[in-house]
Every structure is written in structure tokens, then in C-alpha cells.
């Protein structure tokens, strides 16, 4: 061999088999990213073992100690020795041909990587006892295992202790966050698993202090909601609507918060697939689409959705951490999420969140008083919502449609009738108008305060949607077409959407350089401010994101058109107009909030009002 050949051979890379210890440490880098990851794997093993009670203790954010104790089926001596071997698992069984089906996974764990990966980077001990067997314990430090030995253990189940996590790979410790952040991450992991399994009791102790303890809940919707309320907050339990939507082999259940019960971040939107907590961008888009008619784009609802579908319709074998999944038909899944959420919100009728009344009472608390009020949730019956036709809505609308929606009318001397409200009026009977903006109505057991502009905005918007679905919004021609001066780019944007705007009742066309000619306007807006309406719509259309679908664009424009054409704050209404507005709110779905997520009314119970004045 020549010198050149020998030199080339020396530079050639050599393929080597890695030792088991190195393989386990590589796997640990994927499976065990942080203490919360190790905790997740251990708790999932406990759930797969049939545990009904799981107790967790951590110290120093999980670096020093992670202890998981369960009352599951436990293990015998042989199973315990196999449990720390790589790719040894009880959760996959071969078929008659000896093949393992990785597309049909019905357990949380299945890879057989968690325990050996943890054992390779920490000091691991497992103490377990199966029914009718002796108790055994096993220790493994940095991948070096000792044989199982007898140990005391009451009952059946397993206790796993992980100490000095990442002591065998100290460089990994530099990438961990502070103790508080790691403790918070561990709490979040355990809470997600507790949300998926309300039938299991969970408890967490951090640094000797009990953080939470959730008792096992009975099966059914009530028990599940009680567990979710314990984790997501009691207000969620009082302001959530139920979902139950079967479709072919799939079924979506869960709970969704009312639109007026929202947050500034989408951090309380949870998706569980076949009982597995997952993080998927699919839920963010689906929830945004379902709530598009009710919330501003910078506000987000709270939801907890549980999707059950055949194992072969979802691939959980995507990432070792098992937090990501792939759906065989993601479009169908998104459609199911959106339709189920919309249906649940429609069933809620005009219901608004209880936090609206609580905030109102809090604001009315005497200055200097620090004692909180014992608020009671709103009890407006949502079963009264009447589904009306566009003709019926138009008939009611005519009772309070202004002849000039943009200008205040003369004050009427007729006051609302003083008789008691009929018992079937959930929003009561109008008694007064305050500051020409708010309607005060008396109910059987309290009062309702209505924001007339926000309420009318929702009613107009729903009528526009109904009319569009029926073939287009009725239009009224202008006696003299109106010319609106605009920037040329706005003229082009409106011209490109002329057909869609015509469906919403606004007929316009380009009129020379930098202007449009408006010939017809939506009939339900009355004599609106055409100049202001067109200018606002032009700004809306040019400012909308290009990524929005046409349907979302139309919904945004339609909602803004309804806002600009609704009864304005500052317009005086007589008794008949106010009562007509209340009756149409009762007949219109989603009338509890305007198109931007603001509440349209606040309900105060008589007992709450009496509490304000110290009568209770």
C-alpha cells in the first residue's frame, strides 16, 4: 500500500458501535430534557399500571429528588429487572407473526426508553410489589444496576425515586432554569395529566410543602368539570359550556369558556388525544376560527378539549417525548373542533360570564372596604333562546330601528311601563335609560344593565350573517349616490371586494381617481353615516392580514360594519325601543357579548345588591 493510500485510509471516518451507556445518554437527551420530562414519564407509567392514586414529591425543582408513588399493579422480580433495560416494555404485544404494530398505540408509554434513560443520568431506585408477590427494590446509579433485593412495601404498587438528576452528565445542568421555573414546569406537567384523568387522585409536594391535592372524581361530566375547575380556576367551572360531538369514529368532548371569559394569552387552551396531553398548533387555529365572531384577535378563550379517535387515525410515534402527534386527516379534525365549539357556543344563547357581574360589584364596593363579596353566579336560564327567522328579526328590529342612527333624537316623554315583567322574560322589562347609553331592566330577582350599542351591534351582526347565508343582505338605494374620497390603494382594495361587499348590502364602484361611488347601503343600518362607514371599511380591508381566509375577511368586515351601523351610545330610546331591544337579545344567539368580546349586559341578583347596602 502506498504512502498516499495509507494517508487516505487514516483520514477515513470509522464507524463504531456505541456502548450501551453512551446510547442511553443520547436517548436521555431526547426523552429527559428537564426534571419535568422525567416526572411526566414516571407518572405516565403509573397511569398505564392502573393507578388510582399518585403522589409526587420533588426537591430543588426536581434536580435533587423526584419521587412518584402509585397504587398500580406493581411488578415481580423478573419484570423489575427488565424494566431498566433499553426497549423493554410491557405495553407492546406481538401478533401471531411476531410483529409489533406501532400504529396502534393505546397506552401513554410504549418505547421502553424512559427508565433506562433516567437511570443512565441519575441515581434511580424502584421499590415495587405485585399482588400476591414479595416486594423488591432495585438501584441503578449512572447506568450501573444492582440486582433486585427484598424490601418492605405495604400494599401493592410502585415507588420510583430519582435523585441527583443529570449528575452523570453535569453539562446538562447548565441548561436547566431556576428552581422556581423547574418547579412550575413540573406542576404544569402533573396538572395536565390530572386534567386527562379525573378518576385518579393526584398530589404534589415540593420542598416539603403541599402544592395541591386533587381527589378522585366520579365518572361523568360533572366530575370532570369539577377537576378542571380545580386546576383552571373556579370561574372556569361557572363559565364553561359543554361539548359532546361524535363524528364517524371520532368523538370530541370537553368544555369551552364563554367568549366574555377570556384572556390575553392562549395559555389555557388544552388538547388531549386519546387521553394523552399534546401540544399542537391545530388547536390554536381551530379555537381562533370558532371564536372569530366573538373575540378581538388579541383575546383568547379558555378551553379543555378531549378527542377520542381510532389509534390508527393518529400517529403518536413522532417524537420520543410523546408531546406531538400527527393526524391522518388533520382537516377533518380541525373541522370537528371548530363545528363542536360553534355548536356549544350557540347553545349558550345570550349567556355572559359571571365574572362580569363580579367585576361590577367589586367596582361598586365602598371605598376603603377590603372584605370581598361572596358573589353568586348568574342563573339566567339559557334554554329560553328562541330561534327566529330573518323576517321575525326584522319585525322586532323595526320597533327600535332609528330614523337617524348617527344623531340623537328628541327626548320622549313616554316612560317605560311600570307593570311587573312577565315571568318568561329572562332579561326583564326596561325601567330606565342611564346617560343615554345603558338600559336598566328589572328581572324577577334582580336587575340587568345593558350596553345598548354593544347589544345592538351583536344583533345587527347576527342578522347580517343570517341574511348572507340566505343569499345576501337586503339593500336600500340612496336617493342621491354618495361620492367618498379615498386613497387610491383603498379604492383598489374596495373594488377587489365589491362583490363580497354587495352580499353584505353595500353596493359601490370606483369613481375616477381616488374615489368610490356608493349607490346602496344595508337596509338594516337605516340612514347611516355613509362617508364614515366606507372610510372605516376601507381601512379595515387594507389592514387585514393577507393570511386570513376570505371567510375570515368577510367576518371581520361584516362585524365592523355592524359596529359602525348600530345604535350609538348617546341616543335616547323610549320604553318600547328598549324593550324591543331586550326581546331581540333573548331571541338572538351569542347576544351576551359584542363582536369584540365585550359583554353586552351585566346581571345583578337582588341578594348581591342587598349585600352592597349591608342588608345581608
N, C-alpha and C positions, 0 to 999 in steps of 0.2 A: 504494500500500500504506500502510495507516495505521500510525501510530507503534506501536499495540498489536500489530499483526501483525508488524512488524519486530522488536519486542522478543521476541515469542514465537518467531520464527524464529531469533533469535540464541541463545535458550536451548535450541533443539532439538539433540539429540546428532547428530554427524556420523559416518557410517560410512566408515571409511578402509581401504584395502588396506595391510597391514603390509609393510614392506620385507623381503627375504629374510633379512637379518641379524637382525632382530627375531624373525622366525618361527623361525629356527634356535636363538636363545637361549631362546625359550619351550619349544621341543622339548627343549633341553638340560636344562631344569629338571625334565622328566619322565624322560628317558632316563638322564641323567648326574647322579645325586643326590650322588654322592661318588666318590672315586677308585676304590673297589671296583666301582662300577657301570660306569665306563669300562673297567676291566680285564675285567669279565665280557663286555662287548660285543666287545672285541677278541679274546678267546680263543674265543668262540663263532664269530666269523668265521674264525678259524684252523681250527677243527674242521670247519666247513662246507666249507673249502677242501681237506679231505682230509689235514690234517697228521698225521704220526705222531710228531712231536717238537715240543714247545712249551716255550720258555724265556722266563721272565718276570724282569724286573729293575725294582725300584721304589726310589725315594728319597723320604725325608721323608713316608712313608705314602702316596706316590703323588702328592703335590702337585707336587714338583719334577720327577719323571720316572716315566713308565710305559713300559717297552719290552717288546714282545711279538715274539718271533722264531719263525717256524714254517718247516716244510719242505713246505708245501702246494703247490697248483698254481700259485700266483703269478698275476700279471696282465700283460697287454701295455700299451702306451702308451695306447691308447684307453680300455680298461677302467679304468686308473688315473685318468685324467682324470674319468671318470664317477663314480668311487667316492665322491667327496666332494660330489656333487650330491644334494640332498634327494630322497628317494623314488626313488633309482636303485638297483636291486638285481638280482642275477643269480639270485635264489632263488625268483622267481615267474615262471612262464611262462604266456602266454595260450593259451586253447583256440582252436579253429578260428574261433569267432565273435569272437575278440579280447577275451574276458572273462577276468578273473583270479579264481580260486577261492580266497577267503580262508578257507574252511572245510576246506581240505585242505593243511595245512602240515606238511612233513616235514623241515624244516631248523630249526636253532636261531634263526637270524636270518631276517627276511623283510621288515622295514619299510623298510629303506633310510634309517634315521634316525640310526644310531649315529655313523658317521664325520662327516657334516656337523654334527651336534650337538656332537661333541667339538671339531671344527675351529673352531667359532664361539666357543668359550670358552677355547681353549688354543693352544699352538704345536704343530702337528701336522706330522710328516714321515713319508712312506711310501716305502720302498725295496723294489722287488719285481722278480722275474724269472720269467717263464713258460718252460716247456721249449721250446727251440729259438728263443727270443726274446732280445733285448738286455735288459739291466737298466735300470730307470728309477727316478727318485726325484721326489717331489712334496712341496712345502712349502705350508702354509696357516697363517697367523697371524691369529687372531681373525676368521676367515671370509674373509680376503683370500688367495686362492690364486694361486700362481705356476704357469706351465706346466711339465709334466714335462720333466726333463732327464736325459741319460745318467748312469749311476752304476755303480761297481764293485759286484758282488754275486756271490759264489761259489754255485754250485748253483742250485736253484730254491726258491722260497718267498717270504716277505714279512717285513719288519721294520717295525713301526709304533712310532714314538716320540711320546709325548705329554709335552710339557714345560710347566711353569708352568700347570697346570690351574686354570681359573677366573680367570686374570689379566685376562680381558676383562670379567668380572663379579665384581669384588672383593668385593661384598657377600656372595656365596655362601661365600666363605672363612670368614666369621664363623660359619657354621653347621656347619663341619666340627669333628670331635672331635680329640683329641690325636694325635700321630704314632703312638703305640703302638696306640691304638684303630683308627686307619685301616689300619695295617699288619695288624692282626689280622683286620679285615674283608676285606682283600684276600686274605689266606691262606685264609680260610673260603670265599670265592668260588672260588678256584682248586682247593681240595680237593674241593668239591662236584662240579665239572666232572671232576676226576680220578677220583672215585668212579664217575661215569657212564661213563667211557671208559678202562677198564683197558688197552686195546690201544694207548694213546697215552702216550708218555713226557712227564712234566711236571717242571719245575724252577723254583724261585723263589729269587731273590736279593734281599735287602732291605738297602739301605745298605751294599753291598759284602760282606754276609755271606750264605752259602748257608743258606736256611731248610729246604729239603727238595728231594729229587730222587727221583722215582718212575720206575723203569724200566718200559718197556712189558711187559705181561704176556701170555702166550699165551692164546688163546681158551679158554673153558670155566670151569666152576665153581671149580676150584682156583686159577686165575689171578686170577679176580675176587675171591675171598675173600682172597687174598694182598694185593691192592691195598687192600681195605677194612681189613684188619688193619694195614697200614702207616699208614693215616690215623686209624682209630678206636682203635687200640691192639692190641698183640699178644694181649692177653687176649680181645678180641672174637673173634679168629680161632680161639681154642681153645674158646670157649664159645658158639658160634653154631650154630644149626640151619638147614638149607637149606630154601628154599621153591621150589616149582615147581608152580603151579596154573593150568592152562588152563581157560577157560570161554568157550564160544562163540567169538567173535572176539577175546577178550581173553586175556592171559596175565600172571600175576604171578610174578616170580622174586625172589630176594634171600636175605637172611639175617636171622635174628632171634636175639637173645641169650636165653640160658636165664633163667628167672624169678629164679634166685638171683644172676644177674649183672645188677644193677640200679643205678639212680642216683636221686638226689634231685630231679633236674630232667629234663624231657623234651627236652633239648637235643641228644640224639644219636639222633633219630628222623628219618630221611631218606626222602623220596619222590621218585622220578624217573618222569616220564610221557613215554614215547617218547624216552627219553634226555635229557629236559630236567629239570634240578633245579627243583622247585617247592616253595612253602610253602603248605600247605593245612591248614585245621583238620580236614579229613576224616580225616587220618592220626592225629591225636591221639585223636579219638573211637574210631576203629577199633582202634587199639592198646590203648586202655584197655579196650574191650569184650572183646578177645581174651585179655587177661591178667587179667581181673577175678577169675578163680578162683585166681590165684596170687600176686598182689601186693597189699599195702596201698595205699590210694588216694594216699598221699604218696610212693610209689616208682614208678619208671618204667624200662622196659627200653630196650635199645639195638637199633635195627632199621635196616636199609637195604633198601628195597623198590623194585623196578623194575617198573613197569606198562607193558605194551605193548598198545595197542588201536588200532583204526582211527582215522585222523586226523579223520574226520568225527564221531567219538564224543566228541571233546574240543575245546573252543574255547580256543586259545592267544592269540587276538586280543582279550584283555581289558584289558591294561594295557601301556603302552609298555615297561616294564621286563621284561615277559615272565616274571615270577615267579609269576603267578597263572594258574590255568586254571579252566575250567568244564566239568563233565562233563554229557553229555546225560542220563545215568541215574546220578546220584550214589548212589542207593540200591543199585544193583547193584554199583557199585564198592566201596562200603563193605562189602557182604556178601561180596564176593570177598576183600577184605583180611582180614576177621575169620575167615572159614572157612579161608583158607590158613594164617593164623597158628596157629589152633587145631589144625589138622591137623599142622603141623610140630612143635608142642609135644607133641602126643600121641605122635608118632613118637619123640620124645626119651626116652620112658619115664620112669624114675626118675632120670635123669641130673642131677647137680648141677654147678655151675660149679667150675672148677679153682681159682678164687680162694679158695674155702672152705678147701681143703687148704693153700694158700699162706699164708693168714692164720693157720691153726692152727700151721703150722711156724714162722712168724715169731714168734708168741706164745711158742713153746717154745724160742726161741733163747736161749742162755746170756746172762745179764745182762752188759752191757758189751761184748758182741760186736757189731761193726758190719758184719761181712762178710755179704753177702746169700747166701742159699742158692740153688742152681741148681735151681729147682723143675721137676718133670716133670708134665705134665698128667695128669689121671686118664684111665685107659684102660678103664673099665668098659664092656663091650660093651652097647650099647643094644638089640641085636637080640633079647635074651632075653625082653623083656616079653611076658607071656602074657595074652591077653585072656580073662578068666574071666567066668562067668555070676554073677548075684547069689546063686544057690544055692551055687556053689562058694566065693564070698567068705564067705558066711555060715558054711559048714562050717569054713573056716580061722579065721574070726573067733571061733568058739566055743571054739577051743583056748586063746585068751588073753583072752576077754572076762571082766572081773572080776565077781564077785558083788556087789561094792560098789565102784564106780569112784571114789567120793569118799574112801574110807578105806583106809589101808594094811592089807595082810593080814599074817598071821603069817609069819615068815621060814621058808622051806622049807629043809630040809637037803639036798635033792637038787641037785647041781651040774650044769652043762651037761656033756654027754658029751664025752669028751676025744679021740674019734677025729677024723682029718683030715676037713675038709669035702669033700663031693663036688665034683668039678671043675665041675659046671654050676650052682653056687650063686654068682652074682656078688657077693652081699653076705656070703658066707661063713657060718660057723657061730658061734653065740653062745658066748662063753667066760666072760663075767662081766658083772655089773651094777655100775656105779660110782655111789656116792652115791644109789642108788635112783632114778636119773634117766637115766643113759646106759648103753646096751648096747654092749659091746665084742665085736666079731666078728672072727674070723680068716679071711682070704681066702688064696688060693694064693700071692700075692706081696705081702702087706701086712696091714693091718687096717682095719676100719671102725668108727667111733664113731657111734652112733645116738641121737638125742634121742627118747626113747620117746613123750613127749607130742606133739611136733610130727609124728612119723611116724604115730601113731595118729589124730591129728586129720585128716591128709590121707586116710587110709584110710576113716575114718568118713564124711568129706565125699563122697568118690567113691561110696561105697555109697549114701548118701542121694540123690545125683544119679541113679544108676542106677535106684534104686527109684522115684524120682519120674517118671523117663521111662517106667517100666514100669507106672505107674498109681498110685503112692503108696507111702510108706514104711510098712512093717509096724508096727502099734501093739500095745502091751500095756496092758491095763486095770489101773488101780490098785485094789487091794482096798478101800481107803477113799479116795474122791475128796479131793483136797487143795485147800484154800482159800488163795489167795495175795492178800494185801492190797497194793493199788497205788494210785497217784494216779488220779483219775478220767479224766484225759486219756490215761493209759497204758491204762486199761481200754477206753476207746473205740478207741484205736489197735489193740489186740489183737482187739477184737470185729470191727473192719472187715476184719481179715486172718484171721479164724477159718478160712475155707475153705482159704486157702493154707497156713496152719499145719497144718491137718488132713492135707493132702497130704504134709507133712513129718513126720507121725506124732504131732503134738501136738494133742490134742482138748481144747478148753477153751471156756468160755462165761462171760458176765457173771454175777456172783453178787451182786446187790444193789448198794449204793453203795460204790465204791472197792474192789472185789474181783473176782476171777475164780475159777472152779471148774475144776480140771484133772481130767479123767476118764481120759485115756490119754496115754502118752508113747511116743516112738520105741523100738521093741523093741531096736534095736541099741545103745542107750545103757545098757542094764541098769538097775540101781537107782540112778538119778542123783539129784542134788540138785534136786528139782522147784522148790522155792522160789527158789533162786539162778538156775536156768535161766530161769524165767518172768520174773523181775525183769530179768535181763540182756537178754532178748529184747525186753521192753517198752521198755527204754531204747534198744536198737538201732533198733527200728521208729520210735519217735518222733524219733530223732535223724537218721535217714536223710534225704538231700536230696530235696525234692519233685520235682526234675527227673529223678530216677532212674526208669527204666522198671520195670514190675512184675517183669520177669525179673531185672533187676539187684538189685531189692529182695530178691527171694527168694534170690538167690545170696548176698547179704550176710548175710541172716538164717540161711540154711542153713549157711554157713561158720562163723558164730559159735556156732550150736547144736552143730556138730561139735566146735568148740574146747572148749566147756564140758562136753561129754559124753564126752571122750576120756580115756584112761588118764592120770592125773596124774603129774607129777614127784613122787617120794617114795613111789610104790607099788612094792613089791618084786615082781619077776617071777621065776618059776622058769625052768629051761632050756627046757622045752617052750614056754612062753609067749613067751619071747624069740625062739626060732627060728621059731615060727609068725608072729610079727610081721615078721621078716625075709623069710619066704617070701611073705607077702602084699604087702609092699613091692615085691618083684620082679614080682608079678603085677598091680600097680596102676599105671596111667599117672600121671605127674606126682608120684610119691611122693618125688621129690628135694627138694621144698620144701613147707612147710605152706601153708595158705590165705592167710597174711600175707606170704609171700615169704621166710620164714626157711628156711635149709637144714635138712633132716631128718637128714642124715648127713654125715660127713667121711670121706673115704678117704685113707689114708696108705700110700704104697708102702714096701716094705721098704727100698729104697735110700735113701729120704728119711729113714727112721728111723735107718738106719745112719749117715747123714751128721750127724744130730744128735749122735751119740756119737763122731764122729771116726773111724768105721771106714771111711769112704770119702773 
